[in-house]
Amino acid sequence: MAPPLKILIVGSGGREDALTWALRRSPDVGLLRCAPGNPGTERRGQRVPIPATDVPALVRHAVEERYDLVVVGPEAPLVAGLADRLREAGIAVFGPGAKAAELEGSKVFAKRFMARHGIPTAEFAVFEDEAEAGRFLLSEEASYPLVIKADGLAGGKGVVMAEDPESAVEVARAMLTGRAFGAAGTRIVVEERLVGHEASFFVLSDGTHGLDLAVCQDYKRAEDGDRGPNTGGMGAYSPSPWLDESTRRSLLHGVARRTIDGLAAEGRPYRGVLFVGVMLTPSGPRVLEYNVRFGDPETQVLLPRLATDWLPLLLGAARGDLTGVEPRWKDEAAVCVVLAARGYPGAHATGDAIEGVEEAEEVEGVEVFHAGTERDAAGRVVGVGGRVLDVVALGGSLAQARERAYRGVARIRSDGLRHREDIAADALAQDRTGA
């Protein structure tokens, strides 16, 4: 009998808490640690006080401890080459190398990659010069509304919808001068605004093969009715009623596998999970973005729906062999409601005490994942991030999962938290009407 495995998860958010929850349930997992983790992950494993962005320290720690698997949660360490350094040291790591991670690290690279490999996406133009961008945005070539994206990593906030030329010029100027997103915005993508329903499509890759996972949908806008600024995500649900089997096959073969094959052909083999954000338009699916890691908060609804063990899937991708590994999914649906700090994604307060997490988890089917929490000097759990808690519920139907999730939300008490009230409401309407 093989000894239990030593596993390190890198990150400190709700996605990483969900990953510790999922892996803690595997009978083959022994020592489980999270760097740096949060008060949620410490309920399931040990915390290691190393920031997710400190690549040299993470490599030293992983080599000293000889982990059997390192699972990298956030994108920044992947873009910085953490997976490459770990593989060079002989450690299995779930996450792509820096060259493949450029799919998320640079929106310009991603758009040009899609153009090279015939992957359907929105029409786009790239600008580095403020005056050149302004001339285009004020010309008849620009069709409004349109989308302006910062090239680099901006914490899920580097996408702005511009309704008219004046606001577009101001957004472009703020990005290109570094006022909006620093170096991440000194090159921008301007693209047509696609209309339809968004969906999140996940594929595990071992560098050669792609294995699609359950489909999720998230909510990027801060306010009900998809109003307000873009955020890192205010909620999610799975499965999605918007994706039929034909569309799934189209995404798997026409987008995901074409992406994996294209990366391999360019010397950028992909090992890990590929997140494809798509818009389901009347003329077919179009790729909005790539993420080179599990989405957040989509992970929080994806992981609980797996009926089998997550460990073989993550290990297979990390070791470069997913042969014979097949996920089975529960018939149940999952809904996640994000509790965010008031003011998020703008300036927001921190340090507000949080109570009622244990009471929320007494609701049948509910788990609460910590996304932006810490303990204060008195040992109380307090909010320290923009997105603070993820209340996730499983149910026999989407309606039941949603009802349970909001019942859990109602039991959590904190002066500094807010949430959307309409997560999964559109999906329920679609289920009822079939429209």
C-alpha positions as CSV (number, residue, x, y, z in Angstrom):
1,M,0.0,0.0,0.0
2,A,1.4,3.4,-1.0
3,P,2.1,5.9,1.8
4,P,-0.2,8.9,1.9
5,L,1.0,11.9,-0.2
6,K,2.4,15.2,1.0
7,I,0.7,18.1,-0.8
8,L,1.2,21.8,-0.9
9,I,-1.4,24.2,-2.1
10,V,-0.2,27.7,-3.0
11,G,-2.6,30.6,-2.4
12,S,-4.8,32.2,0.2
13,G,-8.2,32.7,-1.3
14,G,-11.6,31.0,-1.6
15,R,-10.3,28.8,-4.5
16,E,-7.4,27.5,-2.3
17,D,-9.8,26.9,0.6
18,A,-12.0,24.9,-1.7
19,L,-9.0,22.9,-3.0
20,T,-7.9,22.0,0.6
21,W,-11.5,20.9,1.3
22,A,-11.5,18.7,-1.8
23,L,-8.1,17.2,-1.3
24,R,-8.7,16.6,2.4
25,R,-11.5,14.3,1.5
26,S,-9.1,12.0,-0.6
27,P,-8.0,8.8,1.3
28,D,-4.6,9.1,-0.4
29,V,-3.7,12.5,1.1
30,G,-1.6,12.6,4.2
31,L,0.1,15.9,5.1
32,L,-1.7,18.8,3.5
33,R,-0.4,22.4,3.7
34,C,-1.3,25.7,2.2
35,A,1.0,28.6,1.6
36,P,0.1,31.1,3.0
37,G,-3.5,29.8,3.5
38,N,-6.2,31.5,5.6
39,P,-8.4,30.7,8.6
40,G,-10.5,28.4,6.3
41,T,-7.6,26.3,5.1
42,E,-6.2,25.9,8.6
43,R,-9.4,23.9,9.4
44,R,-8.2,21.3,6.9
45,G,-4.5,21.4,7.0
46,Q,-1.4,23.3,8.1
47,R,-0.5,26.9,7.0
48,V,3.0,27.8,5.7
49,P,3.8,31.5,6.1
50,I,5.1,32.1,2.6
51,P,3.3,34.5,0.3
52,A,2.1,33.0,-3.0
53,T,4.2,35.6,-4.9
54,D,7.5,34.6,-3.2
55,V,8.7,32.1,-5.9
56,P,12.2,31.5,-4.5
57,A,11.0,30.9,-1.0
58,L,8.2,28.5,-2.2
59,V,10.8,26.6,-4.3
60,R,13.2,26.3,-1.4
61,H,10.4,25.1,0.9
62,A,9.0,22.6,-1.6
63,V,12.5,21.1,-2.3
64,E,13.3,20.8,1.5
65,E,10.0,19.1,2.2
66,R,9.9,17.0,-1.0
67,Y,6.2,17.3,-1.7
68,D,4.6,14.7,-3.9
69,L,2.4,17.4,-5.5
70,V,2.2,21.1,-5.5
71,V,-1.1,22.7,-6.6
72,V,-0.7,26.4,-7.6
73,G,-3.9,28.3,-7.1
74,P,-3.4,31.9,-8.3
75,E,-2.1,33.1,-11.7
76,A,0.7,35.4,-10.6
77,P,3.2,32.8,-9.4
78,L,2.5,30.7,-12.6
79,V,3.2,33.7,-14.8
80,A,6.4,34.3,-12.7
81,G,7.6,30.7,-13.5
82,L,6.9,28.8,-10.2
83,A,5.8,25.7,-12.1
84,D,9.0,25.7,-14.2
85,R,11.2,26.0,-11.1
86,L,9.4,23.2,-9.3
87,R,9.6,20.9,-12.3
88,E,13.3,21.6,-12.7
89,A,13.6,20.4,-9.1
90,G,11.8,17.2,-9.8
91,I,8.6,18.1,-8.1
92,A,5.2,17.3,-9.6
93,V,3.2,20.5,-10.0
94,F,-0.3,21.2,-11.1
95,G,0.0,24.4,-13.2
96,P,1.5,25.5,-16.5
97,G,5.0,26.9,-17.0
98,A,5.5,30.6,-17.6
99,K,5.4,30.3,-21.4
100,A,2.0,28.6,-21.4
101,A,0.8,30.9,-18.6
102,E,1.3,33.9,-20.9
103,L,-2.2,33.0,-22.1
104,E,-3.4,34.8,-19.0
105,G,-0.4,37.0,-18.3
106,S,-0.9,38.9,-21.5
107,K,-4.2,39.5,-23.2
108,V,-2.3,40.7,-26.2
109,F,-0.5,37.4,-26.5
110,A,-3.8,35.5,-26.0
111,K,-5.7,37.4,-28.7
112,R,-2.9,37.0,-31.2
113,F,-2.5,33.3,-30.3
114,M,-6.3,32.9,-31.0
115,A,-5.9,34.6,-34.3
116,R,-2.9,32.4,-35.2
117,H,-4.8,29.2,-34.4
118,G,-8.3,30.0,-35.7
119,I,-9.9,30.1,-32.3
120,P,-13.2,32.2,-32.5
121,T,-13.0,35.4,-30.5
122,A,-14.0,39.1,-30.7
123,E,-12.4,41.4,-33.3
124,F,-9.7,43.4,-31.6
125,A,-6.9,46.0,-31.9
126,V,-3.8,46.5,-29.8
127,F,-2.5,49.9,-28.7
128,E,0.5,51.1,-26.7
129,D,0.4,54.8,-27.7
130,E,-2.2,57.0,-26.0
131,A,-2.6,59.3,-29.1
132,E,-3.0,56.4,-31.5
133,A,-5.6,54.8,-29.2
134,G,-7.5,58.1,-28.9
135,R,-7.6,58.6,-32.7
136,F,-9.0,55.1,-33.2
137,L,-11.6,55.4,-30.4
138,L,-12.9,58.7,-31.8
139,S,-13.0,57.4,-35.4
140,E,-15.8,55.8,-37.3
141,E,-13.8,52.5,-37.1
142,A,-14.8,52.1,-33.5
143,S,-18.2,50.7,-32.9
144,Y,-19.9,51.3,-29.5
145,P,-20.3,49.9,-26.9
146,L,-16.8,48.3,-26.9
147,V,-14.5,46.7,-24.4
148,I,-11.0,47.9,-23.2
149,K,-8.7,45.4,-21.5
150,A,-5.4,46.0,-19.7
151,D,-2.8,43.7,-21.2
152,G,-1.4,42.3,-17.9
153,L,-2.6,40.9,-14.7
154,A,-5.0,43.2,-12.9
155,G,-6.7,41.0,-10.3
156,G,-9.8,40.4,-12.4
157,K,-10.5,44.2,-12.7
158,G,-8.7,45.1,-15.9
159,V,-11.7,44.9,-18.2
160,V,-13.9,48.0,-18.7
161,M,-17.0,48.4,-20.8
162,A,-17.1,51.8,-22.7
163,E,-20.4,53.0,-23.9
164,D,-19.2,56.1,-25.8
165,P,-16.1,57.6,-27.4
166,E,-15.5,60.1,-24.5
167,S,-15.5,57.5,-21.8
168,A,-13.4,55.1,-23.9
169,V,-10.7,57.7,-24.4
170,E,-10.6,58.4,-20.7
171,V,-10.3,54.7,-19.8
172,A,-7.6,54.2,-22.4
173,R,-5.7,57.2,-21.2
174,A,-5.9,56.0,-17.5
175,M,-4.6,52.6,-18.5
176,L,-1.9,53.6,-20.9
177,T,-0.5,56.2,-18.5
178,G,-0.3,53.6,-15.7
179,R,-2.9,55.5,-13.5
180,A,-5.5,52.7,-13.6
181,F,-3.5,49.4,-13.4
182,G,0.1,50.3,-13.3
183,A,2.4,48.4,-15.7
184,A,-0.4,45.9,-16.4
185,G,-2.3,48.6,-18.5
186,T,0.5,50.2,-20.5
187,R,-0.6,48.1,-23.4
188,I,-4.3,47.6,-24.1
189,V,-6.7,45.5,-26.2
190,V,-9.7,47.2,-27.7
191,E,-12.3,44.7,-28.8
192,E,-15.9,44.5,-30.0
193,R,-18.5,43.9,-27.3
194,L,-20.0,40.5,-27.6
195,V,-23.7,39.9,-26.7
196,G,-25.0,36.6,-25.3
197,H,-24.6,34.4,-22.2
198,E,-21.2,33.9,-20.5
199,A,-20.1,30.5,-19.5
200,S,-16.9,29.0,-17.9
201,F,-15.5,26.0,-19.6
202,F,-12.7,24.0,-17.8
203,V,-10.3,21.5,-19.3
204,L,-7.6,19.5,-17.6
205,S,-4.5,19.0,-19.7
206,D,-1.5,16.8,-19.3
207,G,0.4,18.6,-22.1
208,T,-1.1,16.4,-24.8
209,H,-4.7,15.4,-23.9
210,G,-7.6,17.5,-22.8
211,L,-10.3,16.3,-20.4
212,D,-13.4,18.6,-20.0
213,L,-14.9,19.2,-16.6
214,A,-18.4,20.4,-15.6
215,V,-19.6,23.7,-16.9
216,C,-20.0,26.7,-14.6
217,Q,-21.2,30.3,-14.9
218,D,-20.0,33.3,-12.8
219,Y,-21.1,36.9,-12.3
220,K,-18.5,39.6,-12.8
221,R,-20.5,42.7,-12.2
222,A,-20.7,44.1,-8.7
223,E,-24.4,44.8,-8.5
224,D,-27.7,43.0,-9.1
225,G,-28.8,42.8,-12.7
226,D,-25.2,42.8,-13.9
227,R,-24.7,46.5,-13.2
228,G,-21.8,48.2,-11.7
229,P,-18.0,47.7,-12.2
230,N,-16.3,44.4,-13.0
231,T,-15.0,42.4,-10.1
232,G,-13.1,39.2,-9.6
233,G,-16.5,37.4,-9.4
234,M,-19.6,37.9,-7.1
235,G,-21.0,34.4,-7.4
236,A,-21.3,31.3,-9.6
237,Y,-23.4,28.2,-10.3
238,S,-23.0,24.8,-12.0
239,P,-24.2,23.2,-14.2
240,S,-25.1,25.8,-16.8
241,P,-28.5,25.5,-18.6
242,W,-27.1,27.6,-21.5
243,L,-24.7,24.9,-22.8
244,D,-26.1,22.0,-24.7
245,E,-24.1,18.9,-25.7
246,S,-23.4,20.2,-29.2
247,T,-21.9,23.4,-27.9
248,R,-19.8,21.6,-25.3
249,R,-18.3,19.4,-28.1
250,S,-17.7,22.5,-30.1
251,L,-15.8,24.1,-27.2
252,L,-13.8,21.0,-26.4
253,H,-12.7,20.4,-30.0
254,G,-12.8,23.8,-31.6
255,V,-11.4,25.8,-28.7
256,A,-9.8,23.8,-25.8
257,R,-8.0,21.1,-27.8
258,R,-7.0,23.6,-30.5
259,T,-5.5,25.7,-27.7
260,I,-3.6,22.8,-26.1
261,D,-2.3,21.7,-29.5
262,G,-1.4,25.2,-30.5
263,L,0.6,25.7,-27.3
264,A,2.4,22.4,-27.7
265,A,3.3,23.3,-31.3
266,E,4.8,26.6,-30.1
267,G,6.9,24.9,-27.4
268,R,4.6,25.8,-24.6
269,P,3.2,22.5,-23.3
270,Y,0.3,23.0,-20.9
271,R,-0.1,21.0,-17.7
272,G,-2.9,22.0,-15.4
273,V,-6.4,23.3,-15.8
274,L,-7.3,25.6,-18.7
275,F,-10.1,28.0,-18.0
276,V,-11.9,29.2,-21.1
277,G,-14.3,32.1,-20.6
278,V,-16.8,32.1,-23.5
279,M,-19.7,34.2,-24.7
280,L,-22.4,32.1,-26.2
281,T,-23.5,34.4,-29.1
282,P,-26.2,33.8,-31.7
283,S,-23.5,33.0,-34.2
284,G,-21.7,30.5,-31.9
285,P,-19.3,30.6,-28.9
286,R,-16.6,33.2,-28.8
287,V,-13.6,33.2,-26.4
288,L,-13.6,36.1,-24.0
289,E,-10.5,35.2,-22.0
290,Y,-8.2,32.4,-20.8
291,N,-7.2,31.7,-17.3
292,V,-4.4,29.4,-16.6
293,R,-5.8,28.1,-13.3
294,F,-9.1,27.2,-11.7
295,G,-11.5,30.2,-11.8
296,D,-12.5,31.9,-8.7
297,P,-15.4,31.6,-7.7
298,E,-16.2,28.9,-10.3
299,T,-13.9,26.4,-8.4
300,Q,-16.1,26.7,-5.4
301,V,-19.0,25.2,-7.3
302,L,-17.0,22.9,-9.5
303,L,-15.1,21.0,-6.8
304,P,-18.2,19.9,-4.7
305,R,-19.9,18.5,-7.7
306,L,-17.3,15.8,-8.4
307,A,-18.5,12.4,-7.4
308,T,-15.0,10.9,-7.5
309,D,-11.7,11.8,-6.0
310,W,-10.0,15.0,-7.2
311,L,-6.5,13.8,-6.4
312,P,-6.0,11.4,-9.5
313,L,-7.1,14.2,-11.8
314,L,-4.7,16.7,-10.4
315,L,-1.8,14.2,-10.2
316,G,-2.5,13.0,-13.8
317,A,-2.3,16.4,-15.2
318,A,0.8,17.3,-13.1
319,R,2.7,14.1,-14.1
320,G,1.7,14.4,-17.8
321,D,-0.6,11.4,-18.0
322,L,-4.4,11.6,-17.7
323,T,-4.9,8.2,-19.5
324,G,-7.7,6.2,-17.9
325,V,-8.7,9.0,-15.5
326,E,-12.4,9.9,-15.9
327,P,-14.4,12.3,-13.7
328,R,-17.9,11.4,-12.6
329,W,-20.3,14.2,-11.6
330,K,-23.1,14.4,-9.1
331,D,-26.6,15.0,-10.4
332,E,-26.8,17.8,-7.8
333,A,-26.4,21.5,-8.7
334,A,-24.1,24.0,-6.8
335,V,-24.5,27.7,-6.2
336,C,-21.9,30.1,-4.7
337,V,-22.7,33.5,-3.3
338,V,-19.7,35.8,-2.6
339,L,-19.8,38.0,0.4
340,A,-17.6,41.0,-0.4
341,A,-16.4,44.0,1.5
342,R,-18.6,47.1,1.1
343,G,-17.0,49.3,-1.6
344,Y,-15.4,46.4,-3.5
345,P,-13.9,46.4,-6.1
346,G,-13.0,50.0,-5.2
347,A,-11.6,51.2,-1.8
348,H,-13.1,49.1,1.0
349,A,-12.7,48.7,4.7
350,T,-10.9,45.8,6.4
351,G,-10.9,44.5,9.9
352,D,-14.6,43.9,10.4
353,A,-15.3,40.9,12.6
354,I,-17.2,38.0,11.1
355,E,-19.6,35.7,13.0
356,G,-22.0,32.9,12.0
357,V,-19.8,30.8,9.7
358,E,-20.4,27.7,11.7
359,E,-24.2,28.4,11.8
360,A,-24.2,28.8,8.0
361,E,-22.6,25.4,7.6
362,E,-25.4,23.9,9.7
363,V,-27.7,24.4,6.7
364,E,-27.9,21.2,4.8
365,G,-25.5,21.1,1.8
366,V,-23.7,24.3,2.7
367,E,-19.9,24.9,2.9
368,V,-18.3,28.3,3.6
369,F,-14.9,28.9,2.0
370,H,-12.7,31.7,3.3
371,A,-11.6,34.1,0.5
372,G,-10.2,37.2,2.2
373,T,-10.0,36.6,6.0
374,E,-7.4,36.6,8.7
375,R,-7.4,36.4,12.5
376,D,-6.9,39.5,14.5
377,A,-4.9,39.8,17.8
378,A,-7.8,38.5,19.7
379,G,-8.2,35.4,17.5
380,R,-11.4,36.6,15.8
381,V,-11.9,36.0,12.1
382,V,-12.0,39.4,10.3
383,G,-12.2,40.5,6.7
384,V,-9.0,41.6,5.0
385,G,-9.8,41.3,1.3
386,G,-12.2,42.5,-1.3
387,R,-14.0,39.2,-1.5
388,V,-14.3,37.8,2.0
389,L,-16.4,34.6,2.1
390,D,-17.9,32.2,-0.4
391,V,-21.1,30.5,0.7
392,V,-21.6,27.4,-1.4
393,A,-24.5,25.0,-1.4
394,L,-25.3,21.7,-3.1
395,G,-28.9,20.8,-3.9
396,G,-31.0,18.3,-5.8
397,S,-31.9,21.2,-8.2
398,L,-30.5,24.6,-8.9
399,A,-33.5,26.1,-7.1
400,Q,-32.7,24.1,-4.0
401,A,-29.0,24.9,-4.1
402,R,-29.8,28.6,-4.5
403,E,-32.2,28.6,-1.6
404,R,-29.8,26.8,0.7
405,A,-26.9,29.2,-0.3
406,Y,-28.9,32.3,0.6
407,R,-30.1,30.7,3.8
408,G,-26.5,30.2,4.7
409,V,-25.7,33.8,3.8
410,A,-28.4,35.0,6.1
411,R,-26.7,33.4,9.1
412,I,-23.4,35.2,8.6
413,R,-23.1,38.5,10.5
414,S,-20.7,41.3,9.8
415,D,-21.1,45.1,9.4
416,G,-18.7,45.2,6.5
417,L,-20.1,42.7,4.0
418,R,-22.5,42.9,1.0
419,H,-23.6,40.4,-1.7
420,R,-25.6,40.1,-4.8
421,E,-29.2,38.8,-4.4
422,D,-29.6,37.5,-7.9
423,I,-27.0,34.7,-8.3
424,A,-28.5,31.9,-10.5
425,A,-31.8,33.7,-10.9
426,D,-31.3,34.0,-14.6
427,A,-30.6,30.3,-14.9
428,L,-33.7,29.4,-13.0
429,A,-35.7,31.6,-15.4
430,Q,-34.1,29.7,-18.3
431,D,-35.0,26.4,-16.8
432,R,-38.6,27.4,-16.4
433,T,-39.1,28.9,-19.9
434,G,-36.5,27.0,-22.0
435,A,-36.1,30.2,-23.9
